[in-house]
């Protein structure tokens, strides 16, 4: 065969590979209302930027070679907004997107290149799971037929993003990703309905097993939910806009026309004076951040705590804040797991932390104790104490007991901790403590009701921020209207003359789940 004929064959083979599992299977994918793997890559990446690896690869078994183009995994490098990313797309039209040796090697190559090159990876998940019979038997399992496990180590060197876009079982990468987004109608889990039925004899639909409502509201295994695939791509791009390409860089700076020293003139209309009255902390966050824009993470999970990415003065910050709209802002087990995960993300990728306190303590109860509440609290504290980024801590209204400790952690030299003048800081809510700590004093009084009022008044004075500021437990008491200005100035001071903030990444190797 001459050179010209060989080149013709090359292009013919490329064209055949692009047909994936064939017209019938592509049509079936479209009938589900879903794009193919190659269409998804084209939608997500900058036009013409995709550089594919292993287009001509196929399954190692001779009998599958002709029906396994790219071995069901389309992999390579591309750009989003000019930024380099590694891309992995499961091809549902090829053997259900199942995983075996060659596809696993391709995935491992992308992760290795991204880790060494210092750029994020994105996996578009639709299908997957081990391929039978390729992975059965001792030779299949131990001989590398399901690829490498290196990508499952928790080291957070580059952001790893997974989009669950179809029925995705054996969802190990989705479970360990730094950010997981799920399209409504998709499902994910450790095993699919068929395996589930065989194992325990119970029939269940993919949505009942692991639909978006379960993963977003009950397990917290997804960070965001998209209405459709187009929105999914936009969510991925927005998340990336807050993230550095690797853990040796700061997140991208985006200039803003929003004055960093802008006063929050309407803050009094958002936060009530009454300590037991609920309000939505999202409104305060929106008022503080650049242009009122922030990116929530796990918004349907652990609602008493808000975790989000935002910018102040063009610089990315990670905000975690109590939301008195739910449980009066008292974190329960879900919220504790959520904030611990958030601390790992921010510490790994050099995102300074801003904490807004309005916490009455932790949310106790029989269910919480049975879910190891003390252990969960200690894990949160351990993570908080390992963070080496600047932590800008602001007591907005109240901060009591273990809630105070969890939200602050071990104060370090680079921390900034202040309070609003109306804040109350104490071991416990004075009203809740009254019948315990002052029971005998009130009982001995000639007028018990008047004595109760005197006790509460004394405690209110003691709980005001002035005592803490006087002993330098607080570095300042600030005008609530200057909250944005204070955060912007604290970030500038933390940057110093070195001009950037890089963490020691002590949480980089923490497990994904807690």
C-alpha positions, 0 to 999 in steps of 0.5 A: 500500500502506497502513502496516498492509499494509507492516508485514505485508509487513515481518514476512512478509519477515523470517520468510522470511529466517529460513528461510535456504536453505529446509527441505530445506537446513536438514534437510541441515545437521541431518543432518550433525549441525550447527546452522544459522547462526541456531541457533548465534547463538542458542546463543552469545549472551545470549537476545534480544541479537542485533541483526542487520544486513542481514537483507534483503540478497541477492546482487547478481546478479538471478538469485541474489537469491531464493536468497541470503537475507542473502547467506549471511552472518548478521551483527550485534551481540549480548552474551555475559555482558552484554559486547558482541560483533560476530557473523558466521555463515556460512550453509551452507544458502545457496549453501554459505556462499560469499562475494561482494560483499554478504556481504563488505560486511556482514562489513566493517561488523561489523569496522569497528563493532567496531574503532571501538566497542571490542568483540570479533568472533566468526565462526562459520565453516562454508563460505565461499570465493569464490562462482562465478561471481560472483567470476570474471573481472577485473570480479569480482575487482577490482570488489569482488565478494569484499568488502573485504580491510581485515579481514585487516590484522594490527592487534590492536585488539579480540580476533578469534575464529573457530570452525571448525564445518564444512568451511571453505576459503579460511580466511583469517579463521581463519588470522589470528584471535587465537583459533581453535577447531575442532570435531572433524569440521570441516576448514579450509584454503586450498582445498577438496578439489575445487579441490585435485583440479583443481589437482594431480589428487589426490583427498583428503578434507576431513579428510586435507586439513585436519582438526582433528588436522592443524591442532591438532598439525601446523600450530598454526593452531587454538588449541583443539579442541572435541568438539562445537558446545556445547563450542565455545561454552563454549570461546569464552566461557571465552577471552573471560573472560580477554580485555579488550574492546579493547586500551585496557582490562585483562582482566577482574578476577575476585575469588577466595577463593584467597589470593594469598599461599598457600604451595605446600607440595607443590611439592617433590613436583612438581619433582624435584631431579634435573636430568635427570628429567622432570615435567609442568609443568602440575602446577606451573602448576595449583598456582600459579594461582587455584583451579587453573584455567588456559586452555591455548592450542595444547596439542597443538602445540609441547609442550615449551612451555606457553602458557596464560591464568590468574589470580593474585589475580584478575588475568589473566596469560599463562604460558609455561613449559618442559615437561620432559615433552617434549624435556626442555623444549627448544623445537623449531620448533613451540614457538618459533612458538607462544610468539612468537604468544603474546607477540603476543597478550599484548602486544596485549591487556595481559596481564602475562607469567609465565615458568617456566624449566626449559630445557636449551637449544634442540632442535637437529638436521638437521630444525630447521636445515632449518626455519631454527632460527636465524631462528626463535630470532631472531624469538622474541628480537625479539618478546620484546624488544618486549614492554612489559608486566611480565615475571615470570621465574622459573628453576625448575630449569635455564636454559642457553645460548640457552634462557636468552636466549629466555626472558628477552629484554632485561631491562627496568626493570619486569621481575622475575627470580628463581630457586629456590635449587636452580636451575642457570644456565650456558652449557650443561649441565655434563655435556654440556660436560664432554668439551669444556671440560675435556678437556685438564684431565681428560686431564692428571690422574693420576686422570681420573675423580676430576678429572671429579668435581672439575670437575663440583663446581666447575661446580655451585657456579658454576651455583648462583643465588648468583653471579647474585644477587650481581651483581644479574642476579637480583633475588632467590632465593625459597623455591619455596613462595612462588612464588605470593606472589612473582608476586602481589606483583610484579603489585601492584608493577607496577600501582603507583598508576596502578592498571592495566597498559597495553602500548605494543602494539609487537607489535600489527601483527606478522604472524600467522605466523612 
